[in-house]
Amino acid sequence: MAAKPTRTGRPAWTGDGLIAGIDDVRRVLDDVNQAGLHRNNTAAVARLVQSADDVALTGADIARVLPCPAEINDLLPWPGGIRRGATVAAVGSTSLLITLLAGAMTEGSWAAVVGLPALGALAAAEAGVPLERLALVPEPGPDWPTVVSALIDGLDVVVIVTPPGTPEATTRALINRARQRGCVLIPTTSWAHCDLTIEVTERRWVGLHSGHGLLRRQDVTLRACGRGSAARPRTVTTSLPPPSLVGHRLGDISQLVIPPPAPRYAAAHANRSAATPAGSQDVDEGLPSVDPWAELVHGIPPIERKRRY
């Protein structure tokens, strides 16, 4: 009995015998796609064909994933954290980069940061990054792909800032090497074949007021999109660093006390007050009050600023 033709005009795969060539493969895929069209759940259609790695990661597996802060977990397509061997780009924020790094290193992993000389070690430590297990390569030189490849072979996480104009063949080779070695690769720009790209779409600083205050936290909106099961964009709103990493230290900032002026300034002020005759007006009392923050925001012409101060 002849096989029924599909919409593409080729006979449908009957399931008899072995696949003999590319035409048989196409027929199998046609049948898979036809079956997906009859499903009412669009999410089921998107996940109808999955990679072997996605099928295996049906539950949290500490041996195959690196942990991630709870506030960012909803952005990931893998349960329990970042799959080992994945390439996850962190775009638009060093705080996001440090957050991913701190989360991945909480279970004893080792990491390296390549090509980022401006990374603040103190800020990373305050966010929970164990500096004793972090290698810094601020200037890898022109042969940086070889440096990164060597780090991928021996570490769990490698952060890389690629030079402008890096060929796609180079980034693809690093992605394949990281997948083979089970290393999580975190570039700071979105490469063509990244498994997932997380970027900051909105940002708001909290803590500063008119002329005073301290930066307490950074509220951000994060958007993630990638390949396969991560093709559908996901969005979360949180603060960086997230409370799950530094929640026990957030309250300490509000308790900070501004120290008194240095002794020499206090003594000068006392001498000045003693030298001013009683009933006379201090030279500063006739000047209008100044709000430096408002002047920063609205702007004052340089000539006017020089005259007033």
Phi, psi and omega in degrees: 000130182290144179286145178290138179287149176270182180296336179277356179093349179273149178298143178291149179291128184270344181086359180270132177080187181262159176291125187257343182188188184295330179294322178294322178297316180297323179294320178298315181294325176300316180295321178298315181292323178297319178296324180293331181293338182273359180273140179277335183272113182294329178296324179293324177295318181296329183256018182296318177247120182235157175283161181299324180296318181293323179294320182292328182270061177276349177212168181298129180226105186296337180283341185242359177227154171257140185296158180220146178307143185302327182292339183254349183303326182294344179277345188268143176277354183253137179286134174092348181152206181265125181296134176299135182093355181277156174248115184239111180278136175247106191248133168092001183198124173291328178297321176296318179300313180294323180297314178297321180294315181296318180295318183290338185262004184291339183256021176098010181287159177250146185216166176218148175240122187244128173080023180230076182294339182276001180297128179274113181295323180295316178297320179296319179294321179294333178276356177107008179280122177285106186295335180291346178243021181240126176258135180248126176237081188293325182231088183286344179087181184294335180265041185296328178300324178293321178298313181296319179299319179294322179291322178300324182293333188243351185240167181272327183223135176229121175263133185224131171256108185276143177295154177301143178079018178295130181297146178297329179297325179291313180294324179294322178296321179292322178298314180296322180292319178297322179294320180292323184271352181075028180259137176277121181256128183237092173280158180267000172231155183281112177278163186297327186242031177295144174289327182205141175237123177248127181224155178271121180258334177219149183214139177213127178270142183238135175131332181273138176238193183288097176084001181203173177115172179230142176292114184264319181199171179238112177272128185225158169248123183252140178235133181236138177207146183200216184250160175062237182290350178260013183294330179279122184298144176233149184224138173223155175241128182206186175246152179239129351296150184290154181302329181295338178266319186231022183301326181287350180249352183297322182290340182294330183295320181291343181268001181295140180248130179290124183292155178292163181297157179300152185305322184291328178287322178296319179294320179297320179294322179294318179295323180293319180295322180291329182280347181277121181299149179297137178086349179276158182267132177294149185297335182273347188288336181275353181278145177293153178293147184242133175246093184301325181296316180297322180290328175295318183290310187272334177087138177231134178305143183304321181296315180296320180296320179294320181293322184285329184254000000 
